Amino acid sequence: MSQPMGQTAPKSSRATTSLVLGILGFLCCQLCAPFAWYMGKQELAAIRAGTSPASGEGSAKAGMILGLIGTILLILTLVWVFGFGGLAVIQAMRGAQGS
């Protein structure tokens, strides 16, 4: 049965949540990104299984992709902070011992 003109099927709240978390994870709070990636992936699986409305597919995909990018940025940030930051501390300690 098709929808009348002007009316759309309701989107899943999980698809919208995934999109919002993906945007937040990409722009400012990278800790949200892995949750967006997970929720988007789960929602896409639910859409394929037929348990969620297909109208949320675009939001779920966008949330998943933004979550993936944000997660990669989070990992790179952690590597930079702990890897290069740790090296700077070690070098500062060696410089203090040599004086």
N, CA, C and O atoms as a CHARMM CRD file, in Angstrom:
* protein
*
  396
    1    1 MET  N      0.84500  -1.16400   0.00000 PROA 1      0.00000
    2    1 MET  CA     0.00000   0.00000   0.00000 PROA 1      0.00000
    3    1 MET  C      0.89400   1.23200   0.00000 PROA 1      0.00000
    4    1 MET  O      1.79800   1.32400   0.83100 PROA 1      0.00000
    5    2 SER  N      0.67700   2.15600  -0.88000 PROA 2      0.00000
    6    2 SER  CA     1.54200   3.32100  -0.99800 PROA 2      0.00000
    7    2 SER  C      1.00900   4.47900  -0.15800 PROA 2      0.00000
    8    2 SER  O     -0.17100   4.53800   0.18800 PROA 2      0.00000
    9    3 GLN  N      1.92100   5.39300   0.15400 PROA 3      0.00000
   10    3 GLN  CA     1.58600   6.57700   0.93300 PROA 3      0.00000
   11    3 GLN  C      0.91000   7.61000   0.02900 PROA 3      0.00000
   12    3 GLN  O      1.27200   7.71800  -1.14200 PROA 3      0.00000
   13    4 PRO  N     -0.06100   8.37000   0.53900 PROA 4      0.00000
   14    4 PRO  CA    -0.64200   9.45900  -0.25600 PROA 4      0.00000
   15    4 PRO  C      0.40600  10.54100  -0.51500 PROA 4      0.00000
   16    4 PRO  O      1.38300  10.66300   0.22500 PROA 4      0.00000
   17    5 MET  N      0.19400  11.31700  -1.56600 PROA 5      0.00000
   18    5 MET  CA     1.12900  12.38600  -1.90800 PROA 5      0.00000
   19    5 MET  C      1.27800  13.35400  -0.74200 PROA 5      0.00000
   20    5 MET  O      0.29600  13.68400  -0.07700 PROA 5      0.00000
   21    6 GLY  N      2.50000  13.81000  -0.49200 PROA 6      0.00000
   22    6 GLY  CA     2.75200  14.78600   0.55000 PROA 6      0.00000
   23    6 GLY  C      3.05200  14.16200   1.90300 PROA 6      0.00000
   24    6 GLY  O      3.51000  14.86600   2.80300 PROA 6      0.00000
   25    7 GLN  N      2.81400  12.87500   2.08000 PROA 7      0.00000
   26    7 GLN  CA     3.10600  12.21600   3.34000 PROA 7      0.00000
   27    7 GLN  C      4.27300  11.26500   3.14300 PROA 7      0.00000
   28    7 GLN  O      4.36500  10.57300   2.13000 PROA 7      0.00000
   29    8 THR  N      5.16400  11.24200   4.12600 PROA 8      0.00000
   30    8 THR  CA     6.29800  10.32600   4.06300 PROA 8      0.00000
   31    8 THR  C      6.22900   9.38500   5.25200 PROA 8      0.00000
   32    8 THR  O      5.64000   9.70100   6.28600 PROA 8      0.00000
   33    9 ALA  N      6.83900   8.23300   5.08500 PROA 9      0.00000
   34    9 ALA  CA     6.89700   7.27600   6.18400 PROA 9      0.00000
   35    9 ALA  C      7.81000   7.82900   7.27200 PROA 9      0.00000
   36    9 ALA  O      8.80900   8.48000   6.96500 PROA 9      0.00000
   37   10 PRO  N      7.48200   7.58200   8.53000 PROA 10     0.00000
   38   10 PRO  CA     8.31300   8.11200   9.61300 PROA 10     0.00000
   39   10 PRO  C      9.68100   7.44700   9.62000 PROA 10     0.00000
   40   10 PRO  O      9.81200   6.25500   9.34400 PROA 10     0.00000
   41   11 LYS  N     10.70400   8.24700   9.94300 PROA 11     0.00000
   42   11 LYS  CA    12.05200   7.70600  10.04700 PROA 11     0.00000
   43   11 LYS  C     12.23300   7.08900  11.42000 PROA 11     0.00000
   44   11 LYS  O     11.54600   7.44300  12.37900 PROA 11     0.00000
   45   12 SER  N     13.15300   6.18000  11.49100 PROA 12     0.00000
   46   12 SER  CA    13.49300   5.57200  12.76000 PROA 12     0.00000
   47   12 SER  C     14.26600   6.57400  13.61700 PROA 12     0.00000
   48   12 SER  O     15.08700   7.33400  13.10500 PROA 12     0.00000
   49   13 SER  N     14.00400   6.57000  14.89900 PROA 13     0.00000
   50   13 SER  CA    14.73100   7.48200  15.78200 PROA 13     0.00000
   51   13 SER  C     16.19400   7.06800  15.89400 PROA 13     0.00000
   52   13 SER  O     17.05600   7.90900  16.14600 PROA 13     0.00000
   53   14 ARG  N     16.48200   5.78400  15.70900 PROA 14     0.00000
   54   14 ARG  CA    17.88400   5.33600  15.75300 PROA 14     0.00000
   55   14 ARG  C     18.66700   5.86800  14.55900 PROA 14     0.00000
   56   14 ARG  O     19.85300   6.17200  14.69300 PROA 14     0.00000
   57   15 ALA  N     18.04100   5.98700  13.40900 PROA 15     0.00000
   58   15 ALA  CA    18.71600   6.54600  12.23700 PROA 15     0.00000
   59   15 ALA  C     19.03800   8.02000  12.47400 PROA 15     0.00000
   60   15 ALA  O     20.12900   8.48600  12.14500 PROA 15     0.00000
   61   16 THR  N     18.08600   8.74600  13.04600 PROA 16     0.00000
   62   16 THR  CA    18.31400  10.16400  13.33700 PROA 16     0.00000
   63   16 THR  C     19.36900  10.33100  14.40600 PROA 16     0.00000
   64   16 THR  O     20.21800  11.21600  14.30000 PROA 16     0.00000
   65   17 THR  N     19.33400   9.49900  15.43500 PROA 17     0.00000
   66   17 THR  CA    20.34300   9.56300  16.49600 PROA 17     0.00000
   67   17 THR  C     21.72800   9.27600  15.93900 PROA 17     0.00000
   68   17 THR  O     22.70000   9.93200  16.31400 PROA 17     0.00000
   69   18 SER  N     21.81900   8.30900  15.05700 PROA 18     0.00000
   70   18 SER  CA    23.09000   7.98600  14.42700 PROA 18     0.00000
   71   18 SER  C     23.62800   9.18000  13.64200 PROA 18     0.00000
   72   18 SER  O     24.82100   9.47900  13.69500 PROA 18     0.00000
   73   19 LEU  N     22.75000   9.85500  12.92300 PROA 19     0.00000
   74   19 LEU  CA    23.16900  11.02300  12.15100 PROA 19     0.00000
   75   19 LEU  C     23.63700  12.14700  13.06700 PROA 19     0.00000
   76   19 LEU  O     24.67200  12.76100  12.80900 PROA 19     0.00000
   77   20 VAL  N     22.89600  12.42100  14.12200 PROA 20     0.00000
   78   20 VAL  CA    23.28100  13.48900  15.05100 PROA 20     0.00000
   79   20 VAL  C     24.60800  13.17000  15.72800 PROA 20     0.00000
   80   20 VAL  O     25.47500  14.03800  15.82900 PROA 20     0.00000
   81   21 LEU  N     24.77300  11.93300  16.19300 PROA 21     0.00000
   82   21 LEU  CA    26.03900  11.54500  16.80700 PROA 21     0.00000
   83   21 LEU  C     27.18600  11.59400  15.80900 PROA 21     0.00000
   84   21 LEU  O     28.30600  11.95800  16.16600 PROA 21     0.00000
   85   22 GLY  N     26.91100  11.22500  14.55000 PROA 22     0.00000
   86   22 GLY  CA    27.94400  11.28900  13.51800 PROA 22     0.00000
   87   22 GLY  C     28.39400  12.71500  13.25600 PROA 22     0.00000
   88   22 GLY  O     29.58700  12.96800  13.08800 PROA 22     0.00000
   89   23 ILE  N     27.45700  13.64200  13.22100 PROA 23     0.00000
   90   23 ILE  CA    27.81400  15.05300  13.01500 PROA 23     0.00000
   91   23 ILE  C     28.62000  15.56600  14.19900 PROA 23     0.00000
   92   23 ILE  O     29.64400  16.22500  14.01800 PROA 23     0.00000
   93   24 LEU  N     28.16100  15.26600  15.41400 PROA 24     0.00000
   94   24 LEU  CA    28.89900  15.68800  16.60600 PROA 24     0.00000
   95   24 LEU  C     30.29300  15.05600  16.65400 PROA 24     0.00000
   96   24 LEU  O     31.27400  15.71800  16.99100 PROA 24     0.00000
   97   25 GLY  N     30.36400  13.77500  16.31300 PROA 25     0.00000
   98   25 GLY  CA    31.64500  13.06900  16.32600 PROA 25     0.00000
   99   25 GLY  C     32.61400  13.58500  15.28200 PROA 25     0.00000
  100   25 GLY  O     33.82800  13.55100  15.48500 PROA 25     0.00000
  101   26 PHE  N     32.09400  14.05400  14.18500 PROA 26     0.00000
  102   26 PHE  CA    32.95500  14.57700  13.11800 PROA 26     0.00000
  103   26 PHE  C     33.40800  15.99900  13.41900 PROA 26     0.00000
  104   26 PHE  O     34.55800  16.35600  13.16400 PROA 26     0.00000
  105   27 LEU  N     32.50700  16.80800  13.96200 PROA 27     0.00000
  106   27 LEU  CA    32.79700  18.23000  14.13300 PROA 27     0.00000
  107   27 LEU  C     33.48600  18.58600  15.45100 PROA 27     0.00000
  108   27 LEU  O     34.45500  19.34500  15.45600 PROA 27     0.00000
  109   28 CYS  N     32.99300  18.04300  16.56600 PROA 28     0.00000
  110   28 CYS  CA    33.51900  18.57000  17.82400 PROA 28     0.00000
  111   28 CYS  C     33.82100  17.51800  18.88600 PROA 28     0.00000
  112   28 CYS  O     34.82200  17.65200  19.58900 PROA 28     0.00000
  113   29 CYS  N     33.03100  16.51300  19.03000 PROA 29     0.00000
  114   29 CYS  CA    33.19000  15.55100  20.12400 PROA 29     0.00000
  115   29 CYS  C     33.45100  14.17000  19.53300 PROA 29     0.00000
  116   29 CYS  O     32.52100  13.39900  19.29700 PROA 29     0.00000
  117   30 GLN  N     34.70700  13.87000  19.30000 PROA 30     0.00000
  118   30 GLN  CA    35.05200  12.64400  18.60000 PROA 30     0.00000
  119   30 GLN  C     34.71300  11.38700  19.38900 PROA 30     0.00000
  120   30 GLN  O     34.70400  10.29400  18.82300 PROA 30     0.00000
  121   31 LEU  N     34.43700  11.51700  20.67200 PROA 31     0.00000
  122   31 LEU  CA    34.04200  10.35100  21.44800 PROA 31     0.00000
  123   31 LEU  C     32.66000   9.83900  21.04700 PROA 31     0.00000
  124   31 LEU  O     32.32300   8.69100  21.33700 PROA 31     0.00000
  125   32 CYS  N     31.85900  10.67000  20.38700 PROA 32     0.00000
  126   32 CYS  CA    30.53900  10.25500  19.90600 PROA 32     0.00000
  127   32 CYS  C     30.62900   9.41800  18.63200 PROA 32     0.00000
  128   32 CYS  O     29.70400   8.67000  18.31400 PROA 32     0.00000
  129   33 ALA  N     31.71600   9.53800  17.91500 PROA 33     0.00000
  130   33 ALA  CA    31.84100   8.91800  16.59300 PROA 33     0.00000
  131   33 ALA  C     31.71400   7.40200  16.59700 PROA 33     0.00000
  132   33 ALA  O     30.99200   6.86700  15.75600 PROA 33     0.00000
  133   34 PRO  N     32.37600   6.68000  17.49800 PROA 34     0.00000
  134   34 PRO  CA    32.20900   5.21600  17.46300 PROA 34     0.00000
  135   34 PRO  C     30.76900   4.77400  17.71400 PROA 34     0.00000
  136   34 PRO  O     30.31700   3.77600  17.15300 PROA 34     0.00000
  137   35 PHE  N     30.04700   5.52000  18.55900 PROA 35     0.00000
  138   35 PHE  CA    28.64400   5.18800  18.82200 PROA 35     0.00000
  139   35 PHE  C     27.79700   5.41700  17.57200 PROA 35     0.00000
  140   35 PHE  O     26.89800   4.63000  17.27500 PROA 35     0.00000
  141   36 ALA  N     28.08400   6.49300  16.84100 PROA 36     0.00000
  142   36 ALA  CA    27.35600   6.77200  15.60100 PROA 36     0.00000
  143   36 ALA  C     27.60500   5.67900  14.57700 PROA 36     0.00000
  144   36 ALA  O     26.67900   5.22800  13.90300 PROA 36     0.00000
  145   37 TRP  N     28.84600   5.25900  14.46200 PROA 37     0.00000
  146   37 TRP  CA    29.21800   4.20800  13.52100 PROA 37     0.00000
  147   37 TRP  C     28.46300   2.91700  13.86100 PROA 37     0.00000
  148   37 TRP  O     27.89600   2.27300  12.97800 PROA 37     0.00000
  149   38 TYR  N     28.46100   2.54900  15.13300 PROA 38     0.00000
  150   38 TYR  CA    27.79300   1.32800  15.57000 PROA 38     0.00000
  151   38 TYR  C     26.28300   1.41200  15.34800 PROA 38     0.00000
  152   38 TYR  O     25.67600   0.49100  14.80100 PROA 38     0.00000
  153   39 MET  N     25.68500   2.52200  15.77800 PROA 39     0.00000
  154   39 MET  CA    24.23300   2.65600  15.64900 PROA 39     0.00000
  155   39 MET  C     23.79600   2.68900  14.18700 PROA 39     0.00000
  156   39 MET  O     22.77800   2.09500  13.83200 PROA 39     0.00000
  157   40 GLY  N     24.55600   3.37900  13.33700 PROA 40     0.00000
  158   40 GLY  CA    24.23800   3.42500  11.91800 PROA 40     0.00000
  159   40 GLY  C     24.30800   2.05100  11.28100 PROA 40     0.00000
  160   40 GLY  O     23.45500   1.68600  10.47200 PROA 40     0.00000
  161   41 LYS  N     25.33400   1.28800  11.65100 PROA 41     0.00000
  162   41 LYS  CA    25.49300  -0.06400  11.10700 PROA 41     0.00000
  163   41 LYS  C     24.34200  -0.96400  11.56000 PROA 41     0.00000
  164   41 LYS  O     23.80000  -1.73100  10.76500 PROA 41     0.00000
  165   42 GLN  N     23.97300  -0.86900  12.83000 PROA 42     0.00000
  166   42 GLN  CA    22.86700  -1.66700  13.35100 PROA 42     0.00000
  167   42 GLN  C     21.54700  -1.28900  12.68600 PROA 42     0.00000
  168   42 GLN  O     20.73700  -2.16000  12.36700 PROA 42     0.00000
  169   43 GLU  N     21.33000   0.00800  12.47700 PROA 43     0.00000
  170   43 GLU  CA    20.08300   0.45800  11.85500 PROA 43     0.00000
  171   43 GLU  C     19.99600   0.01100  10.40100 PROA 43     0.00000
  172   43 GLU  O     18.92100  -0.37200   9.93900 PROA 43     0.00000
  173   44 LEU  N     21.10000   0.05300   9.67800 PROA 44     0.00000
  174   44 LEU  CA    21.09200  -0.43000   8.29700 PROA 44     0.00000
  175   44 LEU  C     20.77700  -1.91800   8.23500 PROA 44     0.00000
  176   44 LEU  O     20.07500  -2.37400   7.33300 PROA 44     0.00000
  177   45 ALA  N     21.29900  -2.67200   9.19800 PROA 45     0.00000
  178   45 ALA  CA    20.98500  -4.09900   9.25300 PROA 45     0.00000
  179   45 ALA  C     19.49600  -4.30800   9.54600 PROA 45     0.00000
  180   45 ALA  O     18.87100  -5.20800   8.98500 PROA 45     0.00000
  181   46 ALA  N     18.93300  -3.48100  10.42200 PROA 46     0.00000
  182   46 ALA  CA    17.50600  -3.58900  10.74200 PROA 46     0.00000
  183   46 ALA  C     16.64400  -3.20800   9.53700 PROA 46     0.00000
  184   46 ALA  O     15.58800  -3.80000   9.31300 PROA 46     0.00000
  185   47 ILE  N     17.08800  -2.23400   8.77500 PROA 47     0.00000
  186   47 ILE  CA    16.34700  -1.83500   7.56800 PROA 47     0.00000
  187   47 ILE  C     16.36900  -2.97500   6.54600 PROA 47     0.00000
  188   47 ILE  O     15.34600  -3.28800   5.93700 PROA 47     0.00000
  189   48 ARG  N     17.52900  -3.58700   6.36400 PROA 48     0.00000
  190   48 ARG  CA    17.62900  -4.70200   5.41800 PROA 48     0.00000
  191   48 ARG  C     16.78500  -5.89400   5.86200 PROA 48     0.00000
  192   48 ARG  O     16.23600  -6.62300   5.03600 PROA 48     0.00000
  193   49 ALA  N     16.69000  -6.08100   7.18700 PROA 49     0.00000
  194   49 ALA  CA    15.89500  -7.19300   7.72300 PROA 49     0.00000
  195   49 ALA  C     14.39800  -6.88800   7.69500 PROA 49     0.00000
  196   49 ALA  O     13.57300  -7.78300   7.88100 PROA 49     0.00000
  197   50 GLY  N     14.05400  -5.62400   7.46200 PROA 50     0.00000
  198   50 GLY  CA    12.65600  -5.25000   7.38100 PROA 50     0.00000
  199   50 GLY  C     12.02300  -4.87100   8.70700 PROA 50     0.00000
  200   50 GLY  O     10.80400  -4.71700   8.78600 PROA 50     0.00000
  201   51 THR  N     12.83300  -4.71800   9.75600 PROA 51     0.00000
  202   51 THR  CA    12.28300  -4.37500  11.07100 PROA 51     0.00000
  203   51 THR  C     12.27400  -2.87700  11.34400 PROA 51     0.00000
  204   51 THR  O     11.68900  -2.43500  12.33300 PROA 51     0.00000
  205   52 SER  N     12.91000  -2.09600  10.48800 PROA 52     0.00000
  206   52 SER  CA    12.90200  -0.63000  10.60800 PROA 52     0.00000
  207   52 SER  C     12.43300  -0.03800   9.28900 PROA 52     0.00000
  208   52 SER  O     12.59900  -0.66100   8.24000 PROA 52     0.00000
  209   53 PRO  N     11.84600   1.16400   9.32500 PROA 53     0.00000
  210   53 PRO  CA    11.37500   1.78000   8.08200 PROA 53     0.00000
  211   53 PRO  C     12.53800   2.14600   7.15300 PROA 53     0.00000
  212   53 PRO  O     13.58400   2.61800   7.60000 PROA 53     0.00000
  213   54 ALA  N     12.33500   1.92200   5.88000 PROA 54     0.00000
  214   54 ALA  CA    13.37200   2.19100   4.88300 PROA 54     0.00000
  215   54 ALA  C     13.62900   3.67700   4.69900 PROA 54     0.00000
  216   54 ALA  O     14.64200   4.05500   4.11100 PROA 54     0.00000
  217   55 SER  N     12.73500   4.52600   5.18800 PROA 55     0.00000
  218   55 SER  CA    12.92900   5.96900   5.01500 PROA 55     0.00000
  219   55 SER  C     14.12200   6.49700   5.81100 PROA 55     0.00000
  220   55 SER  O     14.59200   7.60300   5.54300 PROA 55     0.00000
  221   56 GLY  N     14.62300   5.73200   6.78500 PROA 56     0.00000
  222   56 GLY  CA    15.77200   6.16900   7.57400 PROA 56     0.00000
  223   56 GLY  C     17.09600   5.70600   7.02800 PROA 56     0.00000
  224   56 GLY  O     18.13100   5.91400   7.66000 PROA 56     0.00000
  225   57 GLU  N     17.08900   5.07800   5.86000 PROA 57     0.00000
  226   57 GLU  CA    18.32500   4.52100   5.31900 PROA 57     0.00000
  227   57 GLU  C     19.37900   5.59100   5.05600 PROA 57     0.00000
  228   57 GLU  O     20.55100   5.39400   5.37500 PROA 57     0.00000
  229   58 GLY  N     18.98000   6.71100   4.48300 PROA 58     0.00000
  230   58 GLY  CA    19.94300   7.77800   4.17700 PROA 58     0.00000
  231   58 GLY  C     20.56900   8.35700   5.43100 PROA 58     0.00000
  232   58 GLY  O     21.77700   8.59000   5.47400 PROA 58     0.00000
  233   59 SER  N     19.75500   8.59200   6.45200 PROA 59     0.00000
  234   59 SER  CA    20.27200   9.12200   7.71200 PROA 59     0.00000
  235   59 SER  C     21.19900   8.11700   8.38500 PROA 59     0.00000
  236   59 SER  O     22.23700   8.49000   8.93100 PROA 59     0.00000
  237   60 ALA  N     20.82300   6.85100   8.34500 PROA 60     0.00000
  238   60 ALA  CA    21.65300   5.81900   8.95900 PROA 60     0.00000
  239   60 ALA  C     22.99100   5.68700   8.24100 PROA 60     0.00000
  240   60 ALA  O     24.02800   5.54400   8.88800 PROA 60     0.00000
  241   61 LYS  N     22.97600   5.73500   6.90900 PROA 61     0.00000
  242   61 LYS  CA    24.23200   5.66000   6.14400 PROA 61     0.00000
  243   61 LYS  C     25.12300   6.86000   6.42600 PROA 61     0.00000
  244   61 LYS  O     26.32700   6.71400   6.63400 PROA 61     0.00000
  245   62 ALA  N     24.51900   8.05700   6.43100 PROA 62     0.00000
  246   62 ALA  CA    25.29900   9.26900   6.69700 PROA 62     0.00000
  247   62 ALA  C     25.89500   9.23200   8.10300 PROA 62     0.00000
  248   62 ALA  O     27.05400   9.59800   8.29500 PROA 62     0.00000
  249   63 GLY  N     25.10500   8.79100   9.08900 PROA 63     0.00000
  250   63 GLY  CA    25.60700   8.67800  10.45300 PROA 63     0.00000
  251   63 GLY  C     26.73000   7.67200  10.56100 PROA 63     0.00000
  252   63 GLY  O     27.72100   7.91000  11.25100 PROA 63     0.00000
  253   64 MET  N     26.57900   6.54600   9.87900 PROA 64     0.00000
  254   64 MET  CA    27.61200   5.52000   9.90900 PROA 64     0.00000
  255   64 MET  C     28.91000   6.03000   9.27100 PROA 64     0.00000
  256   64 MET  O     29.99200   5.81400   9.81600 PROA 64     0.00000
  257   65 ILE  N     28.80900   6.69700   8.13400 PROA 65     0.00000
  258   65 ILE  CA    29.99900   7.19800   7.44400 PROA 65     0.00000
  259   65 ILE  C     30.68000   8.29400   8.26300 PROA 65     0.00000
  260   65 ILE  O     31.90200   8.28600   8.41300 PROA 65     0.00000
  261   66 LEU  N     29.89600   9.24000   8.79500 PROA 66     0.00000
  262   66 LEU  CA    30.47900  10.28500   9.63500 PROA 66     0.00000
  263   66 LEU  C     31.08700   9.68900  10.89700 PROA 66     0.00000
  264   66 LEU  O     32.12800  10.14900  11.36700 PROA 66     0.00000
  265   67 GLY  N     30.43800   8.66600  11.44600 PROA 67     0.00000
  266   67 GLY  CA    30.98300   7.98400  12.61700 PROA 67     0.00000
  267   67 GLY  C     32.29400   7.29100  12.31100 PROA 67     0.00000
  268   67 GLY  O     33.21100   7.31100  13.13200 PROA 67     0.00000
  269   68 LEU  N     32.39700   6.68500  11.15200 PROA 68     0.00000
  270   68 LEU  CA    33.64000   6.02700  10.74000 PROA 68     0.00000
  271   68 LEU  C     34.76100   7.04600  10.59400 PROA 68     0.00000
  272   68 LEU  O     35.86700   6.83200  11.09100 PROA 68     0.00000
  273   69 ILE  N     34.48000   8.14900   9.91700 PROA 69     0.00000
  274   69 ILE  CA    35.49200   9.20000   9.73700 PROA 69     0.00000
  275   69 ILE  C     35.89600   9.78100  11.08900 PROA 69     0.00000
  276   69 ILE  O     37.08100   9.98500  11.35200 PROA 69     0.00000
  277   70 GLY  N     34.91100  10.04700  11.94500 PROA 70     0.00000
  278   70 GLY  CA    35.21000  10.57600  13.27100 PROA 70     0.00000
  279   70 GLY  C     36.02000   9.61000  14.11700 PROA 70     0.00000
  280   70 GLY  O     36.88900  10.03100  14.88100 PROA 70     0.00000
  281   71 THR  N     35.74400   8.31600  13.98900 PROA 71     0.00000
  282   71 THR  CA    36.50900   7.30400  14.72700 PROA 71     0.00000
  283   71 THR  C     37.95500   7.27000  14.25100 PROA 71     0.00000
  284   71 THR  O     38.87200   7.14300  15.06300 PROA 71     0.00000
  285   72 ILE  N     38.16300   7.38000  12.95700 PROA 72     0.00000
  286   72 ILE  CA    39.53200   7.42800  12.42400 PROA 72     0.00000
  287   72 ILE  C     40.25100   8.66800  12.94800 PROA 72     0.00000
  288   72 ILE  O     41.41800   8.59300  13.33200 PROA 72     0.00000
  289   73 LEU  N     39.56200   9.80600  12.96500 PROA 73     0.00000
  290   73 LEU  CA    40.16600  11.02100  13.50800 PROA 73     0.00000
  291   73 LEU  C     40.47600  10.87000  14.99800 PROA 73     0.00000
  292   73 LEU  O     41.50400  11.35500  15.47000 PROA 73     0.00000
  293   74 LEU  N     39.59500  10.20400  15.73400 PROA 74     0.00000
  294   74 LEU  CA    39.82400   9.96500  17.15800 PROA 74     0.00000
  295   74 LEU  C     41.06800   9.10800  17.36800 PROA 74     0.00000
  296   74 LEU  O     41.88900   9.40400  18.23600 PROA 74     0.00000
  297   75 ILE  N     41.20800   8.05500  16.58200 PROA 75     0.00000
  298   75 ILE  CA    42.37300   7.17600  16.70400 PROA 75     0.00000
  299   75 ILE  C     43.65200   7.94100  16.37000 PROA 75     0.00000
  300   75 ILE  O     44.65100   7.82900  17.08100 PROA 75     0.00000
  301   76 LEU  N     43.61900   8.71600  15.29200 PROA 76     0.00000
  302   76 LEU  CA    44.80400   9.50900  14.93100 PROA 76     0.00000
  303   76 LEU  C     45.15800  10.52000  16.01300 PROA 76     0.00000
  304   76 LEU  O     46.33500  10.74700  16.29500 PROA 76     0.00000
  305   77 THR  N     44.13300  11.13200  16.62400 PROA 77     0.00000
  306   77 THR  CA    44.37300  12.08000  17.70300 PROA 77     0.00000
  307   77 THR  C     45.00700  11.39600  18.90500 PROA 77     0.00000
  308   77 THR  O     45.95200  11.91800  19.49800 PROA 77     0.00000
  309   78 LEU  N     44.48200  10.22000  19.26500 PROA 78     0.00000
  310   78 LEU  CA    45.04800   9.48600  20.39900 PROA 78     0.00000
  311   78 LEU  C     46.48200   9.05300  20.13400 PROA 78     0.00000
  312   78 LEU  O     47.32700   9.11500  21.02800 PROA 78     0.00000
  313   79 VAL  N     46.75800   8.61800  18.91900 PROA 79     0.00000
  314   79 VAL  CA    48.13300   8.24200  18.56000 PROA 79     0.00000
  315   79 VAL  C     49.04700   9.45700  18.65500 PROA 79     0.00000
  316   79 VAL  O     50.16600   9.35300  19.15600 PROA 79     0.00000
  317   80 TRP  N     48.58300  10.59700  18.18400 PROA 80     0.00000
  318   80 TRP  CA    49.39100  11.80800  18.22800 PROA 80     0.00000
  319   80 TRP  C     49.64900  12.24700  19.67000 PROA 80     0.00000
  320   80 TRP  O     50.77800  12.57800  20.03100 PROA 80     0.00000
  321   81 VAL  N     48.59800  12.24800  20.49000 PROA 81     0.00000
  322   81 VAL  CA    48.74000  12.71000  21.87500 PROA 81     0.00000
  323   81 VAL  C     49.64500  11.78100  22.66700 PROA 81     0.00000
  324   81 VAL  O     50.58100  12.23200  23.32700 PROA 81     0.00000
  325   82 PHE  N     49.36500  10.47100  22.60200 PROA 82     0.00000
  326   82 PHE  CA    50.13500   9.54100  23.41100 PROA 82     0.00000
  327   82 PHE  C     51.47200   9.18200  22.78100 PROA 82     0.00000
  328   82 PHE  O     52.45500   8.98700  23.49500 PROA 82     0.00000
  329   83 GLY  N     51.52400   9.09300  21.46700 PROA 83     0.00000
  330   83 GLY  CA    52.77400   8.74100  20.79400 PROA 83     0.00000
  331   83 GLY  C     53.75600   9.88900  20.77500 PROA 83     0.00000
  332   83 GLY  O     54.85300   9.78600  21.32600 PROA 83     0.00000
  333   84 PHE  N     53.37300  10.97300  20.15000 PROA 84     0.00000
  334   84 PHE  CA    54.28800  12.09200  20.01000 PROA 84     0.00000
  335   84 PHE  C     54.40600  12.88400  21.30500 PROA 84     0.00000
  336   84 PHE  O     55.47500  13.41700  21.59900 PROA 84     0.00000
  337   85 GLY  N     53.35000  12.97300  22.07300 PROA 85     0.00000
  338   85 GLY  CA    53.40700  13.65000  23.36200 PROA 85     0.00000
  339   85 GLY  C     54.30800  12.90500  24.32300 PROA 85     0.00000
  340   85 GLY  O     55.07400  13.51200  25.07100 PROA 85     0.00000
  341   86 GLY  N     54.21000  11.56900  24.29700 PROA 86     0.00000
  342   86 GLY  CA    55.07400  10.75500  25.14700 PROA 86     0.00000
  343   86 GLY  C     56.53800  10.89400  24.77100 PROA 86     0.00000
  344   86 GLY  O     57.40400  10.91800  25.64600 PROA 86     0.00000
  345   87 LEU  N     56.82200  10.98700  23.47700 PROA 87     0.00000
  346   87 LEU  CA    58.20000  11.18200  23.03500 PROA 87     0.00000
  347   87 LEU  C     58.73700  12.53100  23.48800 PROA 87     0.00000
  348   87 LEU  O     59.91200  12.64300  23.83700 PROA 87     0.00000
  349   88 ALA  N     57.89900  13.54900  23.48700 PROA 88     0.00000
  350   88 ALA  CA    58.33300  14.87200  23.92800 PROA 88     0.00000
  351   88 ALA  C     58.69200  14.86100  25.41000 PROA 88     0.00000
  352   88 ALA  O     59.65900  15.50200  25.82100 PROA 88     0.00000
  353   89 VAL  N     57.92000  14.14000  26.20600 PROA 89     0.00000
  354   89 VAL  CA    58.21500  14.04700  27.64200 PROA 89     0.00000
  355   89 VAL  C     59.53600  13.31200  27.86500 PROA 89     0.00000
  356   89 VAL  O     60.35100  13.73200  28.68600 PROA 89     0.00000
  357   90 ILE  N     59.74700  12.21800  27.13800 PROA 90     0.00000
  358   90 ILE  CA    60.99700  11.46000  27.28200 PROA 90     0.00000
  359   90 ILE  C     62.19100  12.32300  26.87600 PROA 90     0.00000
  360   90 ILE  O     63.21700  12.31500  27.55700 PROA 90     0.00000
  361   91 GLN  N     62.07000  13.05600  25.79200 PROA 91     0.00000
  362   91 GLN  CA    63.16100  13.91900  25.35900 PROA 91     0.00000
  363   91 GLN  C     63.42200  15.03700  26.37100 PROA 91     0.00000
  364   91 GLN  O     64.57500  15.40400  26.59700 PROA 91     0.00000
  365   92 ALA  N     62.38700  15.57000  26.97000 PROA 92     0.00000
  366   92 ALA  CA    62.56800  16.60300  27.98800 PROA 92     0.00000
  367   92 ALA  C     63.26200  16.03000  29.21700 PROA 92     0.00000
  368   92 ALA  O     64.07900  16.70500  29.84300 PROA 92     0.00000
  369   93 MET  N     62.94200  14.79600  29.56000 PROA 93     0.00000
  370   93 MET  CA    63.58900  14.16100  30.71900 PROA 93     0.00000
  371   93 MET  C     65.06300  13.87700  30.42700 PROA 93     0.00000
  372   93 MET  O     65.91000  14.04400  31.30400 PROA 93     0.00000
  373   94 ARG  N     65.36800  13.45900  29.23000 PROA 94     0.00000
  374   94 ARG  CA    66.77000  13.20600  28.85800 PROA 94     0.00000
  375   94 ARG  C     67.57600  14.49800  28.85500 PROA 94     0.00000
  376   94 ARG  O     68.73300  14.53000  29.27200 PROA 94     0.00000
  377   95 GLY  N     66.93800  15.56200  28.37500 PROA 95     0.00000
  378   95 GLY  CA    67.61800  16.86900  28.36200 PROA 95     0.00000
  379   95 GLY  C     67.90000  17.35300  29.77300 PROA 95     0.00000
  380   95 GLY  O     68.93800  17.97200  30.01000 PROA 95     0.00000
  381   96 ALA  N     67.00800  17.09000  30.71200 PROA 96     0.00000
  382   96 ALA  CA    67.20200  17.52000  32.10000 PROA 96     0.00000
  383   96 ALA  C     68.30100  16.70300  32.77000 PROA 96     0.00000
  384   96 ALA  O     69.00100  17.22700  33.63600 PROA 96     0.00000
  385   97 GLN  N     68.47500  15.44100  32.39900 PROA 97     0.00000
  386   97 GLN  CA    69.50700  14.57900  32.98700 PROA 97     0.00000
  387   97 GLN  C     70.88300  14.97500  32.47400 PROA 97     0.00000
  388   97 GLN  O     71.87300  14.86700  33.19800 PROA 97     0.00000
  389   98 GLY  N     70.95000  15.42500  31.24700 PROA 98     0.00000
  390   98 GLY  CA    72.23300  15.77500  30.63700 PROA 98     0.00000
  391   98 GLY  C     72.80100  17.08100  31.15100 PROA 98     0.00000
  392   98 GLY  O     73.99200  17.34300  30.98300 PROA 98     0.00000
  393   99 SER  N     71.97300  17.90500  31.77500 PROA 99     0.00000
  394   99 SER  CA    72.44700  19.21600  32.24400 PROA 99     0.00000
  395   99 SER  C     73.23300  19.12600  33.50800 PROA 99     0.00000
  396   99 SER  O     73.69500  20.14500  34.02100 PROA 99     0.00000
